[in-house]
Amino acid sequence: MPAITINDLAQFRPIVGELVVEPDGWGVVGTPTNFYATAEAHTMAGELFDMPIEVRWTPSSYVFDYGDGTTESTEASGTAWRGTEESWTETATSHVYAERSDVTASLTVVFTAEVDAGGGWFAVPGTLPVDAPSVGVKVFEVDTVLTNGDCMANPSAAGCG
């Protein structure tokens, strides 16, 4: 079997997963918006040079493009917020937007590969960057308003209306 290169394996197209934006595709100016990647290590079977092989793809790094001109390269895929106590807290892959806008965020997952052609796993030199589908993010400005009670129950109360 000839030497296998990362370009030979590109035809297998690793599963890139998706870019997730919390909360639900929007953010607030000056407050952390959470981003994370769902890409995971996985194995694919196929044929290369007329021989059956298995390819094990492993995410090695991530390039987050937050859509406002800011990018971050990291080995961290990020994590989801766990419950309301973590909402709006900064994470390793969160981003704070400076101004109100509608942006398109994107993610590139960089994979390494190992191959088994029946004689055990061996690493393939190089990496393969794969783009995940982009995600629209709506960034809002929020003003705090103090009210005197429940505005639903008493719409004419101070601060309501």
Disulfide bonds with the S-S distance in Angstrom:
Cys151-Cys160 1.75
